[in-house]
Amino acid sequence: MTLMTLLADVQLGYSHFGGAIGAGLAAIGAGIGIGQIGKGAVESIARQPEASNDIRANMILTAAFVEGVALFAVIAGLLAVLKA
């Protein structure tokens, strides 16, 4: 094995590792974010039960935005892994 092929293999390994770490961190961040959204919604509904429908609608919309960004980040990470 020459030095250039060894360096190319190392670079490929690092790119796979970086893409996997990015996808994993995006999923973890989305999970934490959606958990915080749910926590805030439950606390708000406990404080103001008459506004539960409005709070629930806002919670679902915000969670969908967070999930969409996380899905985009996971797909970008997987594309980085598969393209390299």
Contacts in CASP RR format, 6 or more apart in sequence:
PFRMAT RR
TARGET T0000
AUTHOR 0000-0000-0000
METHOD contacts of the structure
MODEL  1
MTLMTLLADVQLGYSHFGGAIGAGLAAIGAGIGIGQIGKGAVESIARQPE
ASNDIRANMILTAAFVEGVALFAVIAGLLAVLKA
12 84 0 8 1.000
13 84 0 8 1.000
15 80 0 8 1.000
15 81 0 8 1.000
15 84 0 8 1.000
16 81 0 8 1.000
16 84 0 8 1.000
18 77 0 8 1.000
18 80 0 8 1.000
18 81 0 8 1.000
19 77 0 8 1.000
19 78 0 8 1.000
19 80 0 8 1.000
19 81 0 8 1.000
20 77 0 8 1.000
20 81 0 8 1.000
22 73 0 8 1.000
22 77 0 8 1.000
23 73 0 8 1.000
23 74 0 8 1.000
23 76 0 8 1.000
23 77 0 8 1.000
23 78 0 8 1.000
23 81 0 8 1.000
24 74 0 8 1.000
26 70 0 8 1.000
26 73 0 8 1.000
26 74 0 8 1.000
26 77 0 8 1.000
27 70 0 8 1.000
27 74 0 8 1.000
29 70 0 8 1.000
30 66 0 8 1.000
30 67 0 8 1.000
30 69 0 8 1.000
30 70 0 8 1.000
31 70 0 8 1.000
33 66 0 8 1.000
34 63 0 8 1.000
34 66 0 8 1.000
34 67 0 8 1.000
37 59 0 8 1.000
37 62 0 8 1.000
37 63 0 8 1.000
37 66 0 8 1.000
38 59 0 8 1.000
38 63 0 8 1.000
40 59 0 8 1.000
41 55 0 8 1.000
41 56 0 8 1.000
41 58 0 8 1.000
41 59 0 8 1.000
44 51 0 8 1.000
44 55 0 8 1.000
45 51 0 8 1.000
45 52 0 8 1.000
45 55 0 8 1.000
45 56 0 8 1.000
48 55 0 8 1.000
END
